[in-house]
Amino acid sequence: MHTIIIKLNSIDKVKEFVRVITNFDNDFDVRSGRYTVDGKSILGIFSLDLARPLELDIYGENIEEVVEALRPFAE
């Protein structure tokens, strides 16, 4: 598992984020405080407080490639 901090402060950023991670077979959890949602779920992400930075847990192989693809969302 690898954790990075991301910022998804607009509708377009959330849609682009989900579009990018659905290209990977990895599992993703997005955490805000005590709430955790599936990173590939747009509705789940919108249920979080997007005004704050979010923690993204990445599971599986090729984590370096995933982190590089998510660089535009990293805080």
ChimeraX commands (.cxc) that place a marker at each C-alpha (Angstrom):
marker #1 position 0.00,0.00,0.00 radius 0.5
marker #1 position 1.11,3.53,-0.77 radius 0.5
marker #1 position -0.59,6.71,0.47 radius 0.5
marker #1 position -0.54,10.14,-1.15 radius 0.5
marker #1 position -2.37,13.38,-0.37 radius 0.5
marker #1 position -4.62,14.69,-3.14 radius 0.5
marker #1 position -6.79,17.76,-3.66 radius 0.5
marker #1 position -10.07,17.41,-5.57 radius 0.5
marker #1 position -11.65,20.83,-5.15 radius 0.5
marker #1 position -13.88,20.96,-8.25 radius 0.5
marker #1 position -16.34,18.77,-10.11 radius 0.5
marker #1 position -14.05,18.63,-13.13 radius 0.5
marker #1 position -11.09,17.49,-11.00 radius 0.5
marker #1 position -13.16,14.68,-9.47 radius 0.5
marker #1 position -14.33,13.50,-12.90 radius 0.5
marker #1 position -10.79,13.63,-14.31 radius 0.5
marker #1 position -9.39,11.83,-11.24 radius 0.5
marker #1 position -11.88,8.96,-11.58 radius 0.5
marker #1 position -11.24,8.78,-15.34 radius 0.5
marker #1 position -7.48,8.44,-14.73 radius 0.5
marker #1 position -7.65,5.79,-12.00 radius 0.5
marker #1 position -10.17,3.60,-13.83 radius 0.5
marker #1 position -7.37,2.91,-16.34 radius 0.5
marker #1 position -5.54,0.94,-13.61 radius 0.5
marker #1 position -6.43,-2.45,-12.12 radius 0.5
marker #1 position -5.32,-1.30,-8.68 radius 0.5
marker #1 position -7.68,-0.76,-5.77 radius 0.5
marker #1 position -8.01,2.78,-4.42 radius 0.5
marker #1 position -9.44,4.08,-1.14 radius 0.5
marker #1 position -10.04,7.80,-0.63 radius 0.5
marker #1 position -10.13,8.93,2.99 radius 0.5
marker #1 position -11.37,12.11,4.61 radius 0.5
marker #1 position -11.26,11.99,8.38 radius 0.5
marker #1 position -12.90,8.76,9.47 radius 0.5
marker #1 position -14.74,8.21,6.17 radius 0.5
marker #1 position -13.35,5.94,3.45 radius 0.5
marker #1 position -14.82,5.45,-0.02 radius 0.5
marker #1 position -13.86,3.55,-3.17 radius 0.5
marker #1 position -11.65,5.83,-5.27 radius 0.5
marker #1 position -13.38,4.73,-8.47 radius 0.5
marker #1 position -16.79,5.89,-7.21 radius 0.5
marker #1 position -17.69,9.43,-8.25 radius 0.5
marker #1 position -20.68,9.49,-5.89 radius 0.5
marker #1 position -18.54,8.20,-3.04 radius 0.5
marker #1 position -15.96,10.93,-3.56 radius 0.5
marker #1 position -18.66,13.61,-3.70 radius 0.5
marker #1 position -19.88,12.42,-0.29 radius 0.5
marker #1 position -16.56,13.55,1.24 radius 0.5
marker #1 position -15.49,17.04,2.31 radius 0.5
marker #1 position -13.70,18.17,-0.86 radius 0.5
marker #1 position -12.61,21.47,0.69 radius 0.5
marker #1 position -9.92,19.56,2.57 radius 0.5
marker #1 position -7.02,17.48,1.27 radius 0.5
marker #1 position -7.84,13.79,0.90 radius 0.5
marker #1 position -5.70,10.73,1.54 radius 0.5
marker #1 position -5.49,8.24,-1.30 radius 0.5
marker #1 position -4.44,4.67,-0.51 radius 0.5
marker #1 position -3.18,2.76,-3.55 radius 0.5
marker #1 position -3.05,-1.06,-3.45 radius 0.5
marker #1 position -1.52,-3.49,-5.92 radius 0.5
marker #1 position 1.24,-3.51,-8.50 radius 0.5
marker #1 position 2.83,-0.70,-10.56 radius 0.5
marker #1 position 2.36,1.89,-7.82 radius 0.5
marker #1 position 5.07,4.16,-9.26 radius 0.5
marker #1 position 3.18,4.38,-12.56 radius 0.5
marker #1 position -0.07,5.19,-10.75 radius 0.5
marker #1 position 1.57,7.89,-8.61 radius 0.5
marker #1 position 3.05,9.49,-11.74 radius 0.5
marker #1 position -0.37,9.53,-13.46 radius 0.5
marker #1 position -1.91,11.15,-10.37 radius 0.5
marker #1 position 0.72,13.88,-10.04 radius 0.5
marker #1 position -1.70,16.64,-11.23 radius 0.5
marker #1 position -3.94,15.85,-8.24 radius 0.5
marker #1 position -1.21,15.63,-5.60 radius 0.5
marker #1 position -1.03,18.37,-3.05 radius 0.5
marker link #1:1,2 radius 0.2
marker link #1:2,3 radius 0.2
marker link #1:3,4 radius 0.2
marker link #1:4,5 radius 0.2
marker link #1:5,6 radius 0.2
marker link #1:6,7 radius 0.2
marker link #1:7,8 radius 0.2
marker link #1:8,9 radius 0.2
marker link #1:9,10 radius 0.2
marker link #1:10,11 radius 0.2
marker link #1:11,12 radius 0.2
marker link #1:12,13 radius 0.2
marker link #1:13,14 radius 0.2
marker link #1:14,15 radius 0.2
marker link #1:15,16 radius 0.2
marker link #1:16,17 radius 0.2
marker link #1:17,18 radius 0.2
marker link #1:18,19 radius 0.2
marker link #1:19,20 radius 0.2
marker link #1:20,21 radius 0.2
marker link #1:21,22 radius 0.2
marker link #1:22,23 radius 0.2
marker link #1:23,24 radius 0.2
marker link #1:24,25 radius 0.2
marker link #1:25,26 radius 0.2
marker link #1:26,27 radius 0.2
marker link #1:27,28 radius 0.2
marker link #1:28,29 radius 0.2
marker link #1:29,30 radius 0.2
marker link #1:30,31 radius 0.2
marker link #1:31,32 radius 0.2
marker link #1:32,33 radius 0.2
marker link #1:33,34 radius 0.2
marker link #1:34,35 radius 0.2
marker link #1:35,36 radius 0.2
marker link #1:36,37 radius 0.2
marker link #1:37,38 radius 0.2
marker link #1:38,39 radius 0.2
marker link #1:39,40 radius 0.2
marker link #1:40,41 radius 0.2
marker link #1:41,42 radius 0.2
marker link #1:42,43 radius 0.2
marker link #1:43,44 radius 0.2
marker link #1:44,45 radius 0.2
marker link #1:45,46 radius 0.2
marker link #1:46,47 radius 0.2
marker link #1:47,48 radius 0.2
marker link #1:48,49 radius 0.2
marker link #1:49,50 radius 0.2
marker link #1:50,51 radius 0.2
marker link #1:51,52 radius 0.2
marker link #1:52,53 radius 0.2
marker link #1:53,54 radius 0.2
marker link #1:54,55 radius 0.2
marker link #1:55,56 radius 0.2
marker link #1:56,57 radius 0.2
marker link #1:57,58 radius 0.2
marker link #1:58,59 radius 0.2
marker link #1:59,60 radius 0.2
marker link #1:60,61 radius 0.2
marker link #1:61,62 radius 0.2
marker link #1:62,63 radius 0.2
marker link #1:63,64 radius 0.2
marker link #1:64,65 radius 0.2
marker link #1:65,66 radius 0.2
marker link #1:66,67 radius 0.2
marker link #1:67,68 radius 0.2
marker link #1:68,69 radius 0.2
marker link #1:69,70 radius 0.2
marker link #1:70,71 radius 0.2
marker link #1:71,72 radius 0.2
marker link #1:72,73 radius 0.2
marker link #1:73,74 radius 0.2
marker link #1:74,75 radius 0.2
view
